[in-house]
């Protein structure tokens, strides 16, 4: 089974449109119901009696329906807007809704360190910043969720039961499931769903509020009676919104859970990872093994890996597919549930449907098999149609956007090297993480380095010099291509900085880069990734087609071609043209300004999900001309993927792994 994240991101965009459609349908139904109920209440109860009859009012007042509609829309849309605004802070805000505790990056707890290591491995392999880890203390069920607006502010939260009841392989399967939601574009959809459901719920809450006011006043007071009866009617109608809210969550989220299960198998190459976790959830009590008892758990029910309550486990409004059906799709057969201490033993019976497929292929061989036939490919049309031709082109096309499983060995080796060099403190503290990022920019020239140190001392004080130099010395022992993934590992600590501190760090980074009067490619790439991670842009406007960004695509392709083969860039550029034809021809290196590249990255970030893979394929073909690459070209490709918010092709880390072994 081939998983392509670009296709699934596009499916998430379609689900967003479905979400908007269902929301509008729900709003229309609620507006009609409120108008009908209040009109009947007015004409049948209020108009014939009391002050209204005294003044001869026996019909609806002028603008009754307009006023009622306006108030209802204000309550619903205002409630949704306020809730979404509250969650603009990203995954951390969502985690706090359910009382999750952030895991200390320097934790000494073995279970929490294992969780941190698994998350870091998956992040390195995927080419995204490491999400912050959270734990729901006291929750003994097995459950987890990922949240955030953007991969740069993502978090992964697990229950205490997930930490204590699962093996490392099973925990890795759960984390792989959550990374699917990050990479497939589900997180933004899920956060918007929280806002939509909250807006639909607001009317019921408003009705309850009116009832409480009316109930607290003299029962002989006509106004009190009106408020109580009106509140009761609005509360009843408001449950239309509650119903629609649950229906929206169920209709949008269930299929995404099947996808996340399949992605987890692809990530880990181990069906017993996510499969074992789901079997243990069943062993804890059928569909109730993932119960979360927090007050706001139901609000986030569509984000969790398993149902958070028995009431959401089955029926039309079930938040997740049936657990047994999920297992049957993973294994291809019915399997038994497991106790929390049981070891995985898959039955030997013949499957009644094909189990999820995954393949084993060494990264180096994968790269060679992909790229050897590129010379004979047929160029694509300008405007973005993919090239047709030899099987090598099809292999290349299918490789981009696939799971990062081939990168997991590199991720594990990188973690081991970091621990052996004692760099873990640099990833565990916001101040130390800033020193680490700045140390990557220190110039070997003594005069320039002295000027850079003075700028750091001005910002942090004299105590910064020792760790700055220590980290610079350690970084010098690592392959140059490891700097960007190392920066991504530091992101959980850097994300704890407040906006003013983030701005100050970027300004100081710019000062250090400019200290020698020039900007190197490595400095530019590091600054571009750091800026993207710390200041994730709010993308607005319509998504672009590949044909609308031909000039920007050509800038990036020309840059990578000049970096990959500076002596004969036209040959590298031609490999990209075989995949994507762009206007303008190869730009000479001297004419490519880094500010121009930065602007190109910003505009290319607006590409629609299904438009991105063709550009990544073309740049990949350039970076891996002749079947191999080097750290500069691979880092350019990594920076492009960061700009596009897409998974890293496995061959990028493969090149870095080979470089590490030779260092």
Secondary structure, 3 states (H helix, E strand, C coil): CCCCHHHHHHHHHHHHHHHHHHHHHHHHHHHHHHHHHHHHHHHHHHCCCHHHHHCCCCCCCCCHHHHHHHHHHHHHHHHHHHHHHHHHHCHHHHHHHCCCEECCCCCCCHHHHHHHHHHHHHHHHHCCCCCEEEEECCCCCCCEEEECCCHHHCEEEEEHHHHHHCCHHHHHHHHHHHHHHHHCCHHHHHHHHHHHHHHHHHHHHHHHHHHHHHHCCCCCCHHHHHHHHHHHHHHHHHHHHHHHHHHHHHHHHHHHHHHHHHHHHHHHCCHHHHHHHHHHHHHCCHHHCCCCCCCCCCCCHHHECCCCCHHHCCCCCCCCCCHHHHHHHHHCCCCCCCCCCCCCCCCCCCCCCCCCCCCCCCHHHHHHHHHCCHHHCCCCCCCCCCCCCCHHHHHHHHHCCCCCHHHHHHHHHHHHHHHHCCCHHHHCCHHHHHHHHHHCCCCCCHHHHHHHHHHHHHHHCCCHHHHHHHHHHHHCCCCCCHHHHHHHHCHHHHCCCCHHHHHHHHHHHHHHHHCCCCCCHHHHHHHHHHHHHHCCCCCCCCCECHHHHHHHHHHHHHHHHHHHCCCCHHHHHHHHHCCCCCCCCCCCHHHCCHHHHHHHHHHHCCECHHHHHHHHHHHHHHHCHHHCCCHHHHHHHHHHHHHHCCCCCHHHHHHHHHHHHHC
